[in-house]
Amino acid sequence: MVRPLTPILCGALLLGLAAPALAGAPALPAEPSTRGLYLQLIDQARADGRPRAALAYLDDFDRQYPADPAARFLRINSLLDLGDVDKAEAAAATLPASNDGRLSQVLGHLRVARGRWDEAVPFYQQAIRANPADAMLRNALGYAQLRAGHYAPAIETLRGAVDLAPGEAVIRNNLALALTVDGHLPQALELLRAVREPQANARLSSQLVAEAARIEALAGKPARKGG
């Protein structure tokens, strides 16, 4: 499972919507017009690192809106947040085909959760064709390409994601990571100059080098040299 616990990692499994923070369990809205807001609140619970709460809210939601497509995707992602890949895969097997990219995105996440990075790539590419301006989706693809050993495509994908969301630190850090793994540490450190506080910059730079070495070791490849 991709766990966004450091600024380096991609957070592919936490693609939450911006919504008001939850304060306890929200009451189930009575009007269908508020369905979308409630789904956003559930997704915010995931983004806040509370997947068990998200699942509890989804159980409540499902009683009024059975088999709601958006809720089904939220449930799969919440299960992935918990690391319960078996249940997530079982839930995904019941999803209908769709042309909006959501199914492809979830199938990519499931491959990532199993460490099958190469298999995740075409699913993310298909999802991007349906949502070409989604920066975090491109971030997920770029990280999968990186972990699959496709360094140059990963860098290009992540550059595109940075262009779409220049202020998103996770994407910037993943681009810096890809550059480091591909032997371009000076370019990576130049990107990190955006972190102006000296101690934070030093800490992030150290994480960057350590994570690049870890990825190289997992891939069974020697660290690349270059500038």
C-alpha positions in Angstrom: 0.0 0.0 0.0 1.2 3.5 -0.8 1.3 5.3 2.5 1.7 9.1 2.4 3.5 9.3 5.7 6.4 11.4 4.5 6.6 14.3 2.1 8.3 12.0 -0.4 5.7 9.4 -1.0 2.9 9.9 -3.5 -0.3 9.6 -1.6 -1.9 7.9 -4.6 -4.6 6.3 -2.4 -5.7 9.6 -0.8 -7.3 11.6 -3.5 -9.7 13.4 -1.3 -12.0 16.3 -2.1 -11.8 19.6 -0.4 -14.6 19.8 2.1 -15.3 21.1 5.6 -13.6 19.2 8.4 -15.8 16.7 10.2 -16.7 17.2 13.9 -18.0 13.9 15.0 -20.4 11.8 12.9 -22.4 14.0 10.5 -26.2 13.5 10.5 -27.4 11.8 7.4 -29.0 14.5 5.2 -32.7 14.0 4.5 -32.7 15.8 1.1 -31.1 14.2 -2.0 -29.7 17.6 -2.9 -27.3 17.3 0.0 -26.1 13.8 -1.0 -23.0 15.2 -2.7 -22.0 17.2 0.4 -22.3 14.2 2.6 -20.1 12.2 0.2 -17.5 15.0 0.4 -17.6 14.9 4.2 -17.0 11.1 4.1 -14.1 11.6 1.7 -12.7 14.3 4.1 -12.7 11.7 6.8 -10.4 9.7 4.6 -8.2 12.7 3.9 -8.0 13.4 7.7 -6.6 9.9 8.2 -9.9 8.4 9.6 -10.8 5.6 7.3 -12.7 3.6 9.9 -14.9 6.7 10.5 -15.4 7.0 6.7 -16.5 3.3 6.6 -19.0 3.9 9.4 -20.4 7.0 7.7 -20.7 5.0 4.5 -22.7 2.3 6.3 -25.1 5.0 7.4 -25.1 6.6 3.9 -25.9 3.2 2.2 -29.1 2.8 4.2 -30.6 5.8 2.4 -28.8 5.6 -0.9 -28.2 1.9 -1.6 -25.6 1.0 -4.2 -24.7 4.6 -4.9 -21.7 4.5 -7.4 -19.7 7.2 -5.7 -20.1 5.6 -2.3 -18.9 2.3 -3.7 -15.7 3.9 -4.9 -15.2 5.6 -1.5 -15.6 2.3 0.3 -12.9 0.7 -1.8 -10.5 3.5 -1.2 -11.3 3.5 2.5 -10.6 -0.2 2.6 -7.3 0.4 0.9 -6.5 3.1 3.4 -6.8 0.4 6.1 -4.6 -2.0 4.1 -7.6 -4.4 3.7 -6.7 -5.2 0.1 -8.7 -8.5 0.0 -12.0 -6.7 0.8 -11.1 -3.9 -1.5 -10.5 -6.3 -4.4 -13.8 -8.1 -3.6 -15.7 -4.8 -3.6 -14.1 -3.7 -6.9 -15.1 -7.0 -8.6 -18.7 -5.9 -8.3 -18.3 -2.5 -9.9 -19.9 -1.9 -13.3 -17.8 -0.7 -16.2 -17.5 3.1 -16.5 -16.1 5.6 -18.9 -15.3 8.4 -16.4 -12.0 7.0 -15.3 -13.0 6.1 -11.7 -12.9 2.3 -12.3 -9.5 2.5 -14.0 -8.2 4.6 -11.1 -9.4 2.1 -8.5 -7.9 -0.8 -10.5 -4.6 1.1 -10.6 -4.8 1.6 -6.8 -5.4 -2.1 -6.3 -2.3 -3.0 -8.3 -0.2 -0.5 -6.3 -1.5 -2.0 -3.1 -0.1 -5.3 -4.2 3.2 -3.8 -5.3 2.4 -4.5 -9.0 3.6 -1.2 -10.2 4.0 -2.1 -13.9 0.4 -3.4 -14.0 -0.9 -0.2 -12.4 0.5 2.0 -15.2 -2.0 1.3 -18.0 -4.9 1.7 -15.6 -3.7 5.1 -14.5 -3.1 6.1 -18.1 -6.6 5.1 -19.0 -8.0 7.1 -16.1 -6.0 10.2 -17.2 -7.5 9.9 -20.7 -10.8 10.5 -19.0 -9.5 13.2 -16.6 -6.5 14.8 -18.3 -6.3 17.8 -16.0 -6.2 15.8 -12.7 -2.8 16.5 -11.3 -3.0 14.0 -8.5 -3.9 11.2 -11.0 -0.8 12.1 -12.9 1.1 12.1 -9.7 -0.1 8.5 -9.1 0.9 7.5 -12.6 4.3 9.1 -12.2 5.0 7.3 -9.0 3.9 4.0 -10.4 6.2 4.5 -13.4 9.0 5.4 -11.1 8.6 2.2 -9.0 8.2 0.1 -12.1 11.7 1.4 -13.2 10.5 3.7 -16.0 12.4 6.7 -14.9 12.3 9.0 -17.9 8.5 8.6 -18.4 8.0 9.1 -14.6 9.9 12.4 -14.7 7.9 13.6 -17.7 4.6 12.6 -16.1 5.5 14.3 -12.9 6.6 17.4 -14.7 3.2 17.6 -16.2 1.6 17.1 -12.8 3.7 20.0 -11.4 2.6 22.2 -14.2 -1.0 21.5 -13.3 -0.6 21.9 -9.6 2.6 24.0 -9.0 1.9 24.5 -5.3 1.3 20.8 -4.5 4.3 19.7 -2.3 3.7 16.0 -2.7 3.9 16.2 -6.5 7.0 18.4 -6.3 8.7 16.0 -4.0 7.9 13.0 -6.1 9.4 14.7 -9.1 12.5 15.5 -7.0 12.6 11.8 -6.1 12.3 10.6 -9.7 15.1 13.0 -10.7 17.3 11.7 -7.8 16.7 8.0 -8.7 17.6 8.8 -12.4 20.9 10.4 -11.3 19.9 14.1 -11.4 20.4 15.0 -7.8 21.4 18.7 -8.5 18.1 19.2 -10.4 16.2 17.6 -7.5 17.8 19.8 -4.9 17.0 22.8 -7.0 13.3 21.9 -6.9 13.5 21.7 -3.1 14.8 25.3 -2.9 11.1 26.1 -2.6 11.3 24.9 1.0 13.0 28.0 2.4 13.3 27.0 6.1 16.8 25.6 6.3 16.1 22.8 8.8 13.0 21.7 6.9 15.0 21.8 3.6 17.8 19.8 5.1 15.4 17.2 6.5 13.6 16.8 3.2 16.8 16.6 1.2 18.0 13.8 3.5 14.7 12.0 3.1 14.9 12.4 -0.6 18.3 10.7 -0.8 17.3 7.9 1.6 14.1 7.2 -0.3 15.9 7.1 -3.6 18.4 4.6 -2.2 15.6 2.5 -0.9 13.8 2.4 -4.2 17.0 1.5 -6.0 17.7 -1.3 -3.5 14.1 -2.7 -3.9 14.6 -2.7 -7.6 17.9 -4.5 -7.3 19.7 -1.7 -9.2 22.8 0.3 -8.2 22.2 4.0 -7.6 22.8 6.0 -10.7 25.4 8.7 -10.9 24.9 11.9 -12.8 24.2 15.6 -12.6 
